[in-house]
């Protein structure tokens, strides 16, 4: 069986997660890892024992020397410098971590390149693959959930992360680089939005050197369906804890998601409330990778094509712009 040749752009934590999963898939073979520092690429290859992989620090050299079928891109939002476009033009299928770019214009360029090259793409919104999320989406789409009413989510943690993550011009902030997962779910479940407002502040890290992003955010979303949404984020919560919760209320159904993987469905359209619980131990990273590989093998669209990567970027950009205007008015 001919294996799909895989290259990596970026050698950080997310690259490691995806590479470990691909290592155990018989259909693929990792043949190259590219990083700004060649040693980082070599270290990842050595750590995961990819005997047939070569380390690079020059992306164009990797493209020239390796006949790749797939490229996994795991870069900070502001680090994209046209690599995706070059890979797509060579017919290489793309897996890209979220957010796909630092702004709308870069995102649109990447989407257009994938569309023009007719390659298969997947964005790393792994929360979408949770069993409860898939079930709720099905119930909303087929009408059993009834009218969409309210969506409320939060993402709480307390970590300084990497140096680039703390800089506004490199990451776009916590709301953009991290909490975007919840904004993506909001749009996936409730559809397009009509308007959005938000407040972003730095409360706990004003004295932290190099910390130029917000550490608290609160957003209000008015969906075109008439439903409302609110999403809160904080980097001031319990250190070492990653708390992600989502509550979705529809006319006939209320669902509570605990860290996304565990969900409790409460059906209340009848005389009695019926409960259904999804508590899967499935690896959501595995599921998104499996879907991408299968999509390439079957020559079909993956579940989360790159065009989906623009939607949450547009929503968050509007929230941040409205926050900026409000702040300027109050000066």
N, C-alpha and C positions, 0 to 999 in steps of 0.2 A: 504494500500500500504506500503510495506516495504521500509524504507528510507535508503539511502546510509549513512553510518557512516563516518564522516569526522574528521580528526585530523590535527592540525596545528603545524609545527615546525618553531618557530619564531613568535614574537608577535609585530612586528614593524608596520610601516605605510602600507607596501604592504600587510601584513597579514590582517590588518584592512579593507583595500579596498576589498579584496577577501571575507573576512568573512561577510561583510555587504551585498555583492551580494548574497552569498549562503544563508544567513538568509531568503531571500525572495523566495527561490526555494523550492517548496513543496517536491521535491524528495530527499532532503538531510537533514541531521541533524548533527550539529557540536557537538561532544562529548568530545573533548580534545584539549587543547592548551599547547604546551611545549615551554618554554623559558629558557634561561640560568638563569634568575632571575624569580623565581616562581611568585613573585608579579606582574611582567609584564604580565604574562599569566593570572593571576587572574583579573588584571585590564581590560584586553581586554574582558574577559568573562563577567565581570560586566557591562562594558560600552555598550556592544551589547546585554546584557540580554540573554545569552545562559544558560538557566536554567538547562539543562541536561549535561553541559560540566564541566569537571574537569581540574584543573591547575596542570601542572607538570614542574619540572626542570630536571628530569631524563628521557631521551628519551627512554631508554630500558625498564624502568618501564611502560611508557605509552604504548609501543608496547605490553608488557606482559599483561597489565590489560584491554586494550581496543581492541575490535574486529573491526578494522578499514577497511573500503572499499577504502578510499581515504586518501592520505596524501598531504597536501599543504606545500611546503618548501619555506620559504622566509628568507634566510640567506645571510649575506655578502659572496662574492665569496670565501674567504679563510676560512670560518667557517665550511665548509662541512668536516665531519670526519667519513664518512662511513654510515651515517644515511639512505641515500637513498638506499644503497645496502641492508641494514638490512630490511627495509620496503618492498622492492621489493621481497626479498626472502620469505616474508610471504604472497605474493600475493596481496599486497596493490598497487593500482593504484596511479600514481605520477603526481602531478602538481608542477613544479619547476620554480622559477623566474630566469630570466637571470641576469648575465651570470651563467651558470650552475655549473661552477667551476673556480678556479683561474688559471688553466693551462690545457694543452691538456691531460696529463696523468690522472689527476683526472676525467676529462670529459669522457675519454674513459672508465674508470672503471665504471662510473655511467651508461653509455650507454649500456655496456656489461651486467650489472646487470639487467637492464630493459628488454633487449633482451632475456636473459636466463630465466627470470621469466615469460616472455610473459604477462607482465602487460601493461596497457594503460598509456601513458604519454603525457604531454603537457608542452611546455616551454612558459613562459610569454612574448612572442613577440606580444603584442597586436596590434601594428601598422599594422601587416599583415591583420587584420580584417577590416580595413577601406574600405569603399565601393569603393573608387577610386583606391586603391591598388589592390583590387580583380579584378576590371574591367580591369586595365592595364595589370595585369598578364594574364588574359584571352585573351586580344588582342595580347600580345606578343606570347603566346603559340599557338594560332590559325593562326598566320602569318599576321593578319590584320594590325598590327603596323609596319610591315616591319622590316628592319634590325635595330638592336640595335646600337646606335651611342654613346651617352654620358649620363652619370648620374652625377649630381652635387648636393650635399647636405650640410647642415650645422646645427649645434646644438649649440645655444648661450644661456648662462645664466650667473649668478653671485651669487654664494652661497657657503658657507663653508660646508653645509650639515652636516652629522654626523662625529664624530671623526674618525671612521674607514674608511670613504669614502676618507679622505684626506691622507691616508697612503698607499703608493705603495704596500707594502707587503700584505695588507688586501683587497684592492679594485681592484688593477691593474691599477688604474688611471681613469680619466674621459673618455678617449677613450674606455676603456674596460668596465667599469661599467654602463656608461650612453649612450655614443654615439654609442655603439654596436647596438642599435636599427636601426640606419641608415645603418650600415654595413650589418646587417641581411637583410634589405630591398634590398640593392644593390645585394646581392647574390640571394635572392628570385626572383628578377625581371630579372637580367642579367645573372644568372648562375655562374658557377665556374670561378675562376680567374687564370690568367697565372703568374702574378707577381704583387708585391705591394711594394711601398716605402712610407716613411713618415718622418716628422719632428715633434718632440714633445719638447716643451719648457715650462719653468715656467717664466713668465714675471711679473705678478702682485702679486704673493704670495711668493716671495723669503724670505721675512721677517716674514711671518706668521708661528708661531711656530707649528710644527707637520705637516706642509703641504709638503709632499714629492712627490706628483704627478705632472704631467704637468697641466698647465691651458690653453694651446693653442696647437692645433694639426692640421696638414694638411697632407692628404694622397692622393696618386695617385695610381689608380688601373688599370691594363691592364687585361681585361677579355679574356677568351679563344675564345669568338666570334669575337674578334677584337675591341670591344667597349672599351671606356675609362670611368673612374670614378674618381671623386675627392670628398672628404668629409672633411669638416673643423669643428673644435670644439673650443669653447672658454668658459672659466669660468671668463672672464673679462668684459662681456657685461653688459647690464642693470640689476641692482639688482631687484630681484623679477619677472623678465620676463623670460619666457621659449620659445625661438623662435626656431622652428624646421621647416625647409623648404627643399623641394626636387624638383629638376627639372629633368625630364627624356625626352631625345630626341631620337626618332626613325625615321626611314626613312619616314613614313607616318603620324607621330603623335608626338606632343610635349605636355607634361603634367606638370603643375605646382602645387605642393602640398604645401598648407599653413598650418603649424602645423599638417600635415598629414591628418586630418579629412576633410578639404576643398580642392578640387582639380578642376582645369580647364583643360579640354581636348581640344586641338586644332588639328583637323584633316586637314592635308594639302596635301593629295594625289591628290585632285581634283583641278579644276580651282579656286574654292573659299574655304576659310578656314571655316570649320564648328566647332562650339563650343558645348561642353557638360560640365555641371557643376555638381559636387557631393558636397553637403554641408549638410551632415547628422549630426544630433544631437544624433546619437546612441552612447551608452556607449561601447567603445571598450573593456574595462575590462569585462563588462557583456557578450559580444559576445564570448570572449575566454573562459570564465567560462561555458557559456551555451553549447558551442561546446564540452568541456571536459566532462561535466556531460552527455550529450547526447551520446558521444562516449562510455562511460562506460556502460550506459543503453542499448545501441545498440550493444555492443561488437564489436566496429570498431576502427580503428586508428583515433586519433584526428588530427586536421589540422596541428599542429606543434609538432610532436613527438620529444622526447629528442635527437634523432640523428641529428635534425636540429640545436640543441644547440652547436654542435661542429664546425660548418662551420665558423661562424663569429669569434670564438675563434682562429681558425687556421689563418685566415686572419689577425687579429689584432696582433697576436703573431709574425707573419712575419714582419709586419710593425714596431713593437717595437724592434725586433731584429736587423733589418736593421738600425734603428735609433741609436741603441746602438753601432753598429759597426762603423757607420759614426762618432759618437762622439769620440770613442776611437782613430780613425785614425787622428782626428784633434787635439788631445792632444799634 
